[in-house]
Amino acid sequence: MLSGRRVVLALALTVFAVPAHAATIQIVMQDLVVAPAEVTAKVGDSIEWVNKDVFAHTATARNGDFDVNLPAKKTVTSVLTKAGTVEYYCRFHPNMKAVLKIAP
């Protein structure tokens, strides 16, 4: 049988051993606008890219980190793997641009 002190220590180690849950962040492309235009996330979070338009879009990172193709009326999910601030845009509609700030 564990003493009270050992039980508390065992519980504390269990709490700290549980990994944090990753978030899912939704970014919507509709009416030639990206919303929200600036998002803060963490490495390991998922981005749910939602294209509500009747034509295709992309989410293309200016630094080359990602290039997501978004068919019309479809949703694509990707996981963030690298920290940093990434400016991205739609290759088909370059006026559609936004910023993704990814913390470690």
C-alpha positions as a printed Julia matrix, in Angstrom:
104×3 Matrix{Float64}:
   0.0    0.0     0.0
   1.32   3.46   -0.88
   1.74   6.1     1.77
  -0.12   9.4     1.37
   2.98  11.17    0.13
   3.62   8.53   -2.55
   0.02   8.68   -3.75
   0.24  12.45   -4.2
   3.55  12.08   -6.05
   2.11   9.34   -8.29
  -0.94  11.49   -9.08
   1.22  14.53   -9.8
   3.42  12.54  -12.21
   0.35  11.19  -13.97
  -1.08  14.68  -14.48
   2.18  16.01  -15.92
   2.68  12.96  -18.16
  -0.58  13.53  -20.03
   0.15  15.38  -23.29
  -1.71  18.59  -24.06
  -4.47  18.23  -26.61
  -3.93  19.86  -29.96
  -6.5   22.39  -31.12
  -8.35  22.45  -34.42
  -8.51  25.92  -35.92
 -10.87  26.72  -38.77
  -9.87  29.12  -41.53
 -12.6   29.93  -44.05
 -12.24  31.16  -47.61
 -15.44  32.75  -48.84
 -16.28  35.61  -51.2
 -12.56  35.94  -52.04
 -11.7   36.64  -48.38
  -9.67  34.62  -45.86
 -11.16  34.71  -42.36
  -9.69  35.21  -39.91
  -6.89  37.13  -41.61
  -4.53  36.42  -38.7
  -4.44  33.23  -36.65
  -2.27  32.18  -33.71
  -1.69  28.44  -33.26
   0.85  25.97  -31.89
   2.93  23.23  -33.47
   0.74  20.12  -33.45
  -2.52  22.03  -33.93
  -4.66  21.2   -36.96
  -5.86  23.76  -39.45
  -9.22  23.02  -41.02
  -9.18  24.92  -44.31
 -12.77  25.48  -45.46
 -13.49  26.68  -49.0
 -17.08  27.93  -49.19
 -16.65  29.41  -52.66
 -17.71  27.83  -55.96
 -14.16  27.94  -57.28
 -10.83  26.53  -56.08
  -8.38  28.3   -53.77
  -4.98  27.53  -52.3
  -3.27  28.35  -49.04
   0.28  28.89  -50.26
   2.99  29.89  -47.8
   5.3   32.6   -49.11
   8.26  30.86  -47.42
   7.42  27.48  -49.01
   6.33  25.75  -45.76
   3.0   24.58  -47.21
   0.81  24.69  -50.31
  -2.71  23.43  -49.65
  -5.09  22.95  -52.59
  -8.72  23.65  -51.71
 -11.28  22.46  -54.25
 -14.58  24.33  -54.44
 -16.97  23.65  -51.54
 -14.46  21.32  -49.8
 -12.58  21.16  -46.5
  -8.95  20.07  -46.11
  -7.14  19.5   -42.81
  -3.41  19.83  -42.19
  -1.25  19.63  -39.06
   1.23  22.38  -38.17
   4.76  20.99  -37.83
   7.01  24.05  -37.71
   7.02  27.2   -35.55
   7.22  30.66  -37.06
   5.18  33.41  -38.66
   3.96  32.43  -42.1
   2.35  34.75  -44.61
   0.2   32.87  -47.09
  -2.05  33.65  -50.05
  -4.19  32.04  -52.75
  -2.19  31.41  -55.95
  -5.37  31.85  -58.02
  -6.47  35.04  -56.21
  -3.31  36.77  -54.88
  -5.34  39.47  -53.12
  -6.5   36.76  -50.7
  -3.79  36.77  -48.06
  -3.4   36.11  -44.36
  -0.89  35.37  -41.58
  -0.46  32.26  -39.47
   1.59  32.69  -36.25
   2.76  29.28  -35.04
   4.23  28.97  -31.54
   6.46  25.99  -30.57
